[in-house]
Amino acid sequence: MFFKNVKSAAEFTLCCKSPLFLQGSHNLGNVRLQLRNSFHNSRRGARRPISEPNPLDVIQLDSSPLYAKSLFKPFFFTVGVTTLSLAGCVIWEYENLRSHASSFLRRPGAWLNSHQKRITSQIISEPGPLKKWWNSLRESEKVFYPILALNVMVFGAWRVRALQPHMIKYFCSNPSGKAQCLPMVFSTFSHYSTLHLAANMYVLYSFMPAAVASLGKEQFVAMYMSAGVVSSFASFVYKVMLNQPGLSLGASGAIMAVLSYVCMQYPDTRLSIIFLPMYTFAAGTAIKVIMSVDLAGVILGWKFFDHAAHLGGALFGMVWCYWGNSHVWGNRDKFLQYYHSIRKDSR
């Protein structure tokens, strides 16, 4: 199942990255959509339903110059979100382990009584279909579906016209916007295009089983949240360097971190390109090619994708694979001891 999932996800990802796939398809959902004034002007001739115009196409961006000092606040916000994500997921893992350990340390009689009560309650009240469905899910799916639900909720909020000004303000990252920090996180769960949402969720679902199996659900969530804000900050840095404000939204910055982590962790896994299943290549080679395309987009100033966010997310995934997993998450014992002492004293 792992190799099948990785293969199908790589096919879809490489297809989305291909310039041939993008030619003549101006309406497609972008992977980490980046919008600038020049890009808007080139798309005004695209065919769209008159009754529901895209609010992102008509927004007027602040054209005032961007300065390096404007990056200080987003930088500290990125560090803060990353630290809180790691600390929160470490506590989450601690509480899960404590809950499992306490169930094994109970007296046999108490365990037997609780087991009999559980059986009796199951006989008296059969669990509903939703609970049955949730219990049947794999560990990775129990992480994926809450992420999917958040993305679908935000996608639905984009369809409410009265909310669209707030969605543009808080769910599109923009270095020249009035709200800079919160959108760096919220935009990770924001998609306006249906294909954009479907593509990102498909790739995430395909690569998540391998990532969760390697990291555990708690560390995976910490890496995913951190990668989302880090990729947003990378986009900010690129736009400030070029003095080109623009909007970005989508989960692909964080997803690129998951993809690069899996490809670096399992570099010999064979992948193939969609429509050309007879040609296979190693996962380690695939992520290098994808990152090379994003690097070329950054250097050449391509504006269809937010290549800086892609590249920032991919680099974060590689750093986490080679350094963060062992030196950050692996050295959480001191924090756990500190949290354990606080928890013990508070009882």
N, C-alpha and C positions, 0 to 999 in steps of 0.2 A: 504493500500500500504506500509506503514511504517513497519508493522509487517512482511509482506511478504518479503520485501527487506532484513530486518535484518535476517530473518530466512534463506533465500537462501545464504546470504553472510557468515553466520556462518557455514553453511554446507560446503561451499567451503573452508573456512579458516581452519576448523578443519580437513578436508580431506587432505589439503596440509601439515598440521603439523604432521599427523600420520606417525609413523615409518613404518607401514605396507604398506602405500601408496608409500613410497620412496624405498622400497626394490626392487632391480633389475631395477631401473629406473635412471641410472646415468646421462642420457642426459636431465632430466627434468629441466625446468627453476626454479632456486632456488628463494625462497622468501628471499630477501636480500642476494644474492649470495656472499659467502666468499671463496676465493681461496688462498691456500698456497702451497708451494713447495711439501710437502708430499701429499697433496690432488691431485695435478697435476699428480704426479707419479702414483697414484692409478687409474687415469682415462685415461691413455694413451692407454689402450686397448679398450676403448669404440668405438663403430662403428660410424663414421662420414663420410660425403661425402668428398672424397679426394680433390675435386675441391675447397672446401670452409672450410679450417681448422678454428677452433675457435682460435682467436688470444690470448685469455685469457689462453689457455692451454700451450702455448709455451713461455710465457713471463718469463724473468729472474728477480726475485725480489732481491732487495738489502738485503743481509744477515747480514749487519753490526748491532751491538747492538742498541737497542732502549733505550733512556734515558728519565726520567721523565721531564727533562727541555724542551724536544721537544714538550710537551703538552701546554706550555704557549701560543704560537702563535695560535694554534687551539682553545684554551679556549677563548681568547679575540676575536677571529673571531666569535665564537659561540655567545658570548654575543652581539657583534656588529650586527650580522645578525638578531638575535632575537629582538633587540631593534629597528632596522630599519624596520623590518617586522611589528612590533606592531605600530610604529609611522606612517608608510606609510598606513596601513589599517585603522588607526584612522582618518587620513586625508581623505582617500577615503570615509569612512562613513560620515564624516562631509560634504564633497562636495555633496554627494548624497542627504543627508537630506536638504542641502541648496538649491539644485536644485528643489527638490519637494516642499519645502516651498515657494520658489519664484513663482512657478506656481500658487499656491493658493492665493497669496497676490496681484496678478495683478488685475487691475481694470476689472469689468465685461465686459465692452466694448472691452477692449484689449483682454480679454480671448475669447470672442465671435468671434472677427475677426481672431484670431489665429486658433480657432477651425474650422471656415469656410474655411480658407486657407488650413488647414490640410485635410479636406474633399475633397476640390477641387483638391488638389494635388494627393489624392488617386484615384480620378476618372480619372484624366488625365494620371497619371503614376502608374500603378498597381505594387506593390512591387514584386521583384523577388522571386523565390522559396527559395533561401538561407535565405532571410530576413524573409519570412513567417515561415520557419522552426525555425529560431532563436526566433522569437516572440512567437512561440507555446511552447517553452521549459519552464520547471519549473525553479524556482530560483536556485535550487541545480544543475540542468543540465547545466545552464549557467556558473557555476563554474567548473563543471566536464569536459566539453568538451575542454576548453582551456588547462587544465592539461593533458587530453588525447592527445591533439594535440602536446604538447611539448614532451611527452613521445614517441609518434610515430615518430616525427621528429628525435629525438636522436636515436631511434631504427633503422631508415633508415640510419642515418649517420654511424652506426656501419657496415653497408653493403658496404660502400665505402672503399676499401682497402687502398687507399691513406690517408684516415682520421684516420685509426685505431691507429697509434701511438699517435696521438693527443687525441683520445677518451680514450685510456688507461691512458694517463697522466692527463687529466682534468675531465674525467667522471667516474673514479674509485677512491674512497677514499682509501688512503694508508698512514699510518703514516711515512713510510720510503721513500715516493716518493719525487721528487723534488718540485712538486706542492702539497702543503698540504691543503691549505684553500679553494680555489675555488672548488676542487672536493667534498668537504663536502656538498656543495649545489648542484652542477651539477649531482653528482651521484644519487641524489634523483629522477632524471628524466631519469635515464640511465638503459636500459635493453638490454641484448644481445640475450637472448632466447625468442622465440615467446610465449612459455607457461608461462614464467616468467612475461612477459608484460601482457598477457591476465589474468592471475590469479590476479595480483595486481590491474589491472583496474576494474576487475569484483567486487572484494571486496570493492574497493573504491566507485564504483558506487552504490553498494547496501547499504552501511552505510552512504553515504553522505546526503541523504534527511533528516534523523533524526538529523544529526549533524548540518546541515545548518539551519534547523527549530529551533533548540535550540540556536545556536550561532549567526545566521545571516551570510551572505556571507562574510562580511568584517572580522569579528572575526575568522571565519573558515579558511580563507586564512592565517591570521596571525598565527593561531595555527599550520596549516599544514606546513608552511615554517619553523617555529621555531622548530617543531618536527623533520623535516628532518635533520637539522643541529645538533640538540641535539643528535639524534640517531647516527649520524656519529661520534660525539665526544665521545659518550659512547663506540663505537667500537674502537676508537683510544685508549682510556684509557685501555680497556681490552687487546688489542694487546701489548701495552707498558708494562703493568704489567707482561705479560707472555713472553715478548721479542720475539714475533712471528709476524713479518710483514706479511701483506696480503692485497689483493684487496677486496673491497666490492662495490657493486652497486645494485640499486633497490630502489623502493619507499616504501617498506614494513615497514621501520622504521617510516615514517610519517603516513602510513596507520594504523599501530598498535596504534598510538596515537588516531586516529579517532575511531578505534574499541573500545579501552578501554574507551574513553570518552562516547561513546554511551552506552556501557554496564554498566558503572557506573551511567550514567544519567537515564537509563531505566533498572534497574537491574532485574525487574520482567518479562521482555519480554521473552517469551518462544522460545527456539531455539532447533534445532535437528541436528543430525549427518547425513551426506549423506549416503544413502543406509539403514539407520535405522530411518526412519521418525517417527516410532511409539514411540521412546524414546525421550522425550523432557526434557529440563532442563532450568534453569533461565540464563539470559544473564550474571548476576553478577557471577554466578558459572563458566560459560564458560571462561570468561576472566581470572579468577583465575587459571583455569586449564592450559590455554595457557601460562600464565606467569610462572607457575610452570615448564612447559616443557622447556621454555627458560632459566629459572634459573638453571635447571638441566644441560642444555647444556653448560651454562657458567661454572658451577662448575666442570663438568666432562670433559670439553674441547672438546665437539662435534664440528666438523668442517664442517658439511654439510651446515648448515645455519649460518648466523652471528647473533647468539643468543644475543650477547651483544647489538647490534643495535636494535633488536626486543624489548628487555627488556627496554632499554633506552627510546624508543618511547612510549611503553605502560605506563611506569611510568610517562612520561611527560603528556600523556593524562589524567591520573588519577589526577595528580597535578593540571592540568588546570581545571578539573571538580570541584574539591573541593576547590581550592584556586585561581587559575589564573583568572577564569571567574569573580569572585567578587572583588578580591583585586588588580588585574592588569588592566584588561579591565574595570572593574567597577569604577576605580579611574582615569579615563582618562580626567576628567573635567578640571584639571589644565593645562594639555597639550593643550586641545582644546581652552581654553581661551588664552593661549599664541599664538597658531597658528592663532586664530581669530584676535588678535591684530596685528600680523605681516601682515596678509592678508588685514586688514583694512588700515594699514598705507601704504601699497604698492600701493594702488589704487590712 
